[in-house]
Amino acid sequence: MDTYKGLNQGILNKYMELDTKGKIQANYIWIDGSGKTLRSKTKTLDYEPETPEQLPIWNFDGSSTGQATGKNSDVYLHPVALFPDPFREGKHKLVLCETYTYDHKPTESNKRKSCKSVMELVKDSHP
């Protein structure tokens, strides 16, 4: 493992080498309401997902990230891309997500949804 600057290597190694007993850490990542900041939270799984569709939709309180207000502040994370986690190594995953409001509409900062729709319409176009 590479040396992490500023960290006590012995302590870091102790935690990086802990037996996860077959559990996988899936780090869900999304763009918050500012459209500039990445947020994340980690879910522990009993299986190794191979596609985004194998991951559960997850939610959080969007009022804390500028993505919702009022009494219906639930925002839902929809996994759309899955990559090996280069920081945790092993079978752990980075999960890129789209965000949706409580009523299943893309949040203001979810630009990927509309972009994907347009790209699908022009996929057979050539310059």
Buried (B, 14 or more C-beta within 10 A) or exposed (E): EEEEEEEEEEEEEEEBEEEEEEEBBBBBBBBBBEEEEEBEEBBEBEEBBEEBEEBEEBBBEBBEBBBBEEEEBBBBBBBBEBEEBEEBEEBBBBBBBBBBBBEEEBBEBBEBBEEEEEEEEEEEEEE
